Amino acid sequence: MKILIVDEMHPSLIEMLDRDGWDYEYAPSLKRNEILEAVGAYEGLMIRSKTVVDVAFLERAPRLRFIARAGAGLDLIDIPAVEKRNIALFHAGTGNRDAVAEHVLGMLLGLFNNIIRADRQVRQGIWDREGNRGVELMGKTVGLIGYGNNGSATGKRLSGFGCRVLAFDKYKENYGDANATAASLEQIQEEADIVSLHIPLTEESFHLIDQDFIDKMARPFFLVNAARGEVADLTAVVAGLKSGKIRGACLDVLENEKLAKLTPAQQEVFDYLVQSDKVVLTPHVGGWTHESYVRINEVLIRQIGEWRAVQG
């Protein structure tokens, strides 16, 4: 069984593939047209974030038996089309959950304690203690939307900080645990001080955080998005920041992350976000640690190996 790898991967992946006796071609520099020319000869495909797997792609890959994505999200893959062709689909949802959870916590602590602003001021010779008086996480009610790998890992850490954690997951039952209480979306809107997003991008989740959602929040709140940028309508987020309904935002993802190609409307929104002391921004690195880079590969190789053992 031959595997085509079309994205940059941590060197540990090659070591693992060699150890387990896989036949593969590591070709991360291939452009899409070159991938389409080559993929027909392979039974396995390993990708990260550059390759869209749609019907047109699958039509060029008649021998494909599995797709492995080195990451958690599957929004670049046409899942129904993959399932229709009986192609196994693997992803490393557990591989970066701890990294995401720690990043969310770090962003919140940075925002609540004015760490970024204070650091900038001290470097400029400004010693403003009162202006940088912080807010504590202790005692805050956090609403997690999505309680899978990333949501549950985040809930564990927030509960350790003395937060009351509510979790809403439309696709789970009996998911409350020692770290979070299962709740409805309406309860989160009624009681949460912080809303943190941990859901994939789908047609249903697109712009979940919009003006209507913000208006339904019973009190001013903090927003965290380390999921997918399009889950939050940033025009509505900026309006919420201006009105005070959103007290602050931690954004690891944006609707358009190609900053050199923003539309005029997106540029206006971005310009507001970057000048606001109520916003912490990072470049989609929530799950991007040295440890998770290796762990993602470990999770994928284990899944593929178990699948191969069943296939015989």
N, C-alpha and C positions, 0 to 999 in steps of 0.2 A: 504494500500500500504506500503510495507516494504522496507526500505533503508539499504544498506550495506555501511559502511564507512570504508575504508581500509587504510587511511593515517592519520598521526597526524594532528589534526585540532585545531584551537584556541578554548578554552572553550566556547566562545560566540556562536559557532555553536550549541552546545548541548542545550544551553538556548533557542535559536531561534527555534530549532526543537521541544522542549518540549512546548514552548509557542503556536506553531501552530498545535500541536496535531499529529505530525508524529510518525510513528512506525519505529524504527531504531535499528541497532546494530552497536556499535562503536568498531571496531576491527582493530586498526592500526598496531598491531603486526603480523598480518597474512602474511605468505610468499605466493608467487605466487601460488604454488600448493594447498595451503589451500584456497586461494581465489577462485580458479577454482572449488574446491570441494563445496564451500559454495554458490557461486553467483547464482546458479540455482534457489534458493528459494526466490530471491528478485526481486522486480519491479524497484527499484531505486539503483543507484551506485554513491557514492561520492568519488572522488580521488583527489590527488595532482600530485605528480611527480614520484612515484615509480612504478605505474601500467601501463603497455602497454595494450591497448585495441585493439586487432587485431581480425582477423576472428576466430582463434582458441579460443580466449577468448569468443567471442560472441556466438559461438556454444555451450558453456557451460552455457549460460545465456538466455534460451528461454523465460523467463517471463519478461525480462528487458524492461522497458518502457522509462526510462530516465537515462542519465549519466550527472553528474554535476562535472566539474573540478574546484577546488578552485585555480584559476589562470587564466592567459590570453592565454597562448599558448596551441594549440591542437595537437602538432606534435606527441604525444604519442598515438593518437587515429586514427584508420582507419576510417576516416569520410565517405567515400563512403559505406563501409560495414555497418556502423551505420545507414546511411540514407536508405539503401536498406531494412533494417529491421524495418523502421519507428520508430526508437528510437529517442526520443527528446534529444538534446544535448545542455547543458548550460555551459557557462564559464563566468568568472568575469572580462571581459576586461576593464570595467570601475573601477574596485575595486582598482587597483594599479597604475593607470595612473599618478596620482599626485606624487606618490612616485618615479616612474621611471623618470619623468620629473625633479624632484628636484635632483635626483641622477646624471643624465646626466649633469645638470648645475654644481653640486658640483665637479664632475670629471674634467670638463672643466676648472673651476676656479682653481682647484688644480694644473692642468697641466700648465695652462697659467701663473700662479703666482709662480710656483716652490714651492708650499707650503709644499709638502712632503719632498723634498730634503732640503729645508731651515730648516724645523723643525728638521730633522735628524742632520744637521750640527750644529745648535745652541745647541742641546743636547750634542754634542761633543766638545763644546767650540769654534766653528768656527763662526765668525761674518762676513759673506761675503755679503755685500749689492749689490755691482755691479754684482757679479756672479749670483745673484738671481733677477735681474731686470725682471719684468714681461711683459706680453703682454696683451692688453685689448681686451675684447669681443666686445666692442662698435665698430660698423661699419663693423664688419666681415659679410661675406655672408655665411649663413649656408644652406646646402642642406639636407633636411630631406627625406629619402627614406622610404615611408610609412607614411600616414597621417590619421591613425585611432585614437584610443583612446590615445595611448602613444605618437604618433607623434604630434597630435594636442595639447596635454598638454605641450609637450616640446616646440613646436613653440610659444605658448603663453608666456612662460617664457623667451625664447630667444629674442622675439620681445621686451619684457620689458627691456632688456639690450641694446637696440639700435641696434640689429642685423637686417640685411636684410635676411629674411627667404624665401627660395624656397622649395616647397614640390612637390615630385613626388609620385603619387599613381596610379598604373596601373588599379586598380579595382574601382576607383571612378571617378565621373564626377562633374564638377562645385564645386570643393571642396576648392577653394581659399577663404580666409576670411580675417579678419582684422589683423591676425597674420602671415599669410603666403600667398605667391603667388604661384598658381599652375604652375608647370614647367615640362619640359621633363627631362628625365635622361641625355640627351645630354647637356641641359642647365646647369644642376647642375655640370656636368663634366667640362664645360667651365668656370663657374663663381664662384664656391664654394671655400671658404677657409676652411670650415669644412664640413665633410660628417657624418651624424648621421643616424644609421640604426634603423628602427622601423617596421620591417616586420616579419612575422612568418617564420619558417623553412619549406620549401616545396622542391620538386624536382627542381622547377624553381628558388628558391632563394638560393639553396645550392651553396656556393662559388661565390655568386654574386660579392663580392669584391675579385677579382683575379688579376693576373698580367696584364691582358688585361684592366681591369677597371682602375687600377692604372696608366697604361701608357696613358690612354685616358684623365686623369685629366690634365687640361691645366696648372696648377701651383701646387707647393707643397701644401699639405693640411693636416689637422688634421682629424683623423678618430675616431669615437665613435661607439662602439657596446654594447648596452644594450638590444639586442634582443635575438638572438640565436648564439652560438659560430660558428656553421658550416656555417653561412652566409658569414663569412670572412675566406679566405684561409690564415692562419697565416704564412705559409711559404712565401707567396707573401707579406704579411704585413711586416715581418721582412726584406725582401729584399728591400721594399720601405723605411723602417726606415734607413737601412744601406746606401741607395743611396741618402737619403735626400728628395725623392719625397713625403714621408710621414713625416711631421714635428713632429708629435707626435700622440700617440694613447691612448684612454681611453677605456679599455676593462673590462666590467663587466662579460663577458662570454668568454669561451674558447671552442675550438673544442673538447677537451677531458678534462672534469673537474674532472676526477678521477686522481689526480696528482700522486698517487702511482702506476698508471698503464699506464703511458705514453710509447709510442713506442720510440725507440732511436731517430727517426727523430723529434717526438713531444717534447722529452726532450731537444733536441738541440735548438729548437725554444723557448721553455719555458725558458731555461737558458738565452737566449739573452734578452727576455722580462723582466725578473726579475732584470737584472743588468742595464737596460737602464733608465736613468733619463728622457727620452722622453716618457715614458710609465707609465700610472696609471692603476693599477690592483685592482679589488675588486672581492669577491667570489660569483658572481651571487646574489647580494643583492639589485639590482636596485629597485625592487618593494617590498622590504622586510622590511617594517616599522611596528611598533606596530599598527599604525592606519590602514594601508592597510590590515593587518592580520584580523582585525575585519570587515573592509569594504567589503572585498571579500566575507565573509560569508553573509553579509547583501544583497549584490547583488544576490548571488545564491539563497538564501531563497526567495527573492522577485520574481525572475524568476520562480522558481519551484512552488511557490504559485499561480502565475498568470496562469501557465500552468494547474495546478490542477483544478482551477476554471473553465477553459474552458472545461476540460475533463468531469467535472461533477462527 
